[in-house]
Amino acid sequence: MRLLVVADEPELRLWDYYQPSRTEGVDLILSCGDLPPEYLEFLTTVVNRPLLFVRGNHDGIYDRKYPEGCIDIDDQVYNYNGLRILGLGGSKRYRPGADMYTEKEMQKRIRKLKGTFQFTNGFDILLTHAPAEGYGDLEDLPHTGFACFNDLMETYHPAYMFFGHVHESYGNFTRAFEHTCGTKIMNGYGSVMVDIAENEYPPEGNTGSFFYDWYITKRKRR
């Protein structure tokens, strides 16, 4: 499955100077946040593929202008053709406002999803706005990563984590990491194309969770 991951700043080559060849073969678009709603709407329209997103700390505009045709997956595990994608948007809280969280607040969001993780038997992709602590984050509070993301990956071992928030222009930028648990971590700043092999996630309806697999199989037959 080919994914187009975008975050933080629109790329002119994918907007003003878009050419179909630049997104050839894309099956799914994932946004890690802090992008204009018009940009997301444009991408899902011209690529003609679903776009899933989480909110960044500057996405309050979505409350006034929701990116039409796109799907907000914050605080849920979304199934796309067997690929289980967990969305956890927002950054570290550094001032009053929405879409920012303390470490304890993010831990609470994750605890509320424990029943979901049991039902889906985990997830294959962790889609966030902020990085995990120690993996592409910075020393200043706004760009510090969440330690609980590390705990989450060590518990459920997703194949990938995609995040944004840390721009290439900030310096000391690294695109890809590998977590100690084996999860491949990637900063989606701008855009990055990722090909996920079939053996990196279970076939649809074969996650090992009886009720979830039954539910997905039944829904697919409708």
N, C-alpha and C positions, 0 to 999 in steps of 0.2 A: 504494500500500500504506500502510495506516495503522498506525503504531507507537505503543505506549504505553511510554514510557521512565520508569523509576523508579530512585530512588537514596537511600540514606542514612537517611531517616526515613519511616516509614509515614504515609500521609495518612488521617485518619479518614473523609474522604468516600469513600475507596476501600476502607474496611475496616468500621469500626463502622456507618457510615451509607451503605453502598454502595447504589447504585441502577443498574440496567442501562443507563439512558440515559447515564450518565457514561462508559461505555466503548463506546458504540455505534459499530459500524464498525471496531473494532480487529481487525487481522489477526495481530499478533505483539506480545508483551511482551518488553522488554529491561530487565534489571536491571544497574545499574552497581555493585552491591555495598553492603555494610553494611546489609542488611535482614534482619529475622527470617525464618527458614525458614517459619514459619507464615503470614506475610504473603504470601510468594511462592506458597505452596501455595494460599492462598485466592484470589489473583488468577487463577492459571491455571485454577482450578476454576470460578469464577463467570463469568469472561470467556469461558471455554471456548476458549482459544487457547493455542498453545505459549508457554512462557516460557523464554528463554535468559538465562543470567547469567554474570557473572564475579565473582570473590571480591574483597571489600574487605579492608582491613587489620584489620577487626574480625569477620571471618566464620569464626573458628576453630570456632564452634558447628556449622558444616556438617560437620565431621569426626565429630561425635557425633550430629547430627540433620540428615541431608541433606534439602533441600527436595524432597519427593516430587512426582513429576510434572513436575519442571523439569529443564532441561538445562544442564550446566556446559560452557561453550565456551572456557574458558581454554586458551591455547596451541594453538588450532586455527582453521581457517576453516570455518565452518558454513554449509551451503547451505539457504536457506529459499525455496522457490519462485523460485529464480534469484538471490536476494539473498545475496551472499557476505559473511559477518560474521566478522571477526577478533576474538577475545577475548584481552585482556591485562590481567588483574586485578592488584590489589596497589597499594601506595603506596611512596613513598620510605622507605628503611630509616632509622628514627630510634631504634630499640632492638632488642634481640634478639627474635626471634619469626618466625612464619610470615607469608606474604602481604605481605612488605615486601622491597624490593630496592634495591640501590645502582644508580647509573646503569649501571655496567659489567655488573651482573647482568641488568638489563633488556635491555641490548644483546645479551647472550648468548642470552636467550630468543628475541629477534627473529632472530638469526643462525640458530638451529636451525630456524626456520620458512622459511628461504629456499627450500628445495626445494618446500615446500607452495605458496608464492607463485608459483613457476614453474609448478607443476601447475595451479593455479586461475586463473592469469593475473591475480594481484592480488586485491583485495577491494573491496567497495563501502562497508562500514561498519567503522569501528574502534571497538570497544566496550571501554572501560577503566574502571578505578576512579579512577585519578589523572589529573590534567590533563596537557596538554603544556606544556612550559616556555614561559612568556610568554602563555599563553591561559587565563586564569581561575585561575591558581595564586596562591599567597601567598608571602611572603618567609620564613616559618618553615620549617624543614627538613621536618616532617611533611607539609606541604601544598605543597611545591615540586614543580613539574611535571617530567616527563622530557623531556630534550632529544632523546632518540632517537625519541620519538613524532613530532617535527617532521621528522626525517630520513625516517621511515617514510612520512609523508604526502607529502612532497616527491618520494619515489621512486614511490609507487603511486597517488597522487591519488584516494583514496577520496572518495565523494560526501559522507559524513558521518563525524563522530567524536562519540560520546556518552561523557561521563564523569560522575563524581560527586565525593565526597570533600570538596569545598569547599561548606560549608553557607551558605545565605542569611543566617543569623544571625551569621556571622563578619564581615559588613560588606564593603563594596566588591564586592558580588555582581553579576555580569553573567551573564545566561542564555545569550546567543548571541554567537558570534564568526565571522569568516571568516578562514581561514588564507591565507597569502600564495600557497599553491598552489591555492586555490579550494575546499578542503574546508570544509564548513559544520560548525562545532563548537558543541556544545550541552551545557550543564551540566544533567543530569537530576535534580538535587536535588528531592526530593518527587516530582513527576511532571510530565511534559510530553508532549503529543500531537504527533506529527510525521507529516505526510503526504508520502510519497516518490512522486514522479511516475514513470511507467513509463520515461521517457527518461533517468532519473538512474542507471539500472543496466541492463546488457545483458539481453535476453530469456534465459530459462533454456535452456541448451544452446547458447548463442551468445556465449560469452565470448572466443572467439578461441584458446582452448587446445584443440587437437584431442582429446587424451586425456581431459581433464577433461570436455569437452562430451559425448564418447562415453560416459563413465562415468555422468554425470548423466542423459543420455537413456535409457541402458540401465536404470538403477535406477528411473526413472520408469515404464517400461513394465512392470515386474514387478507 
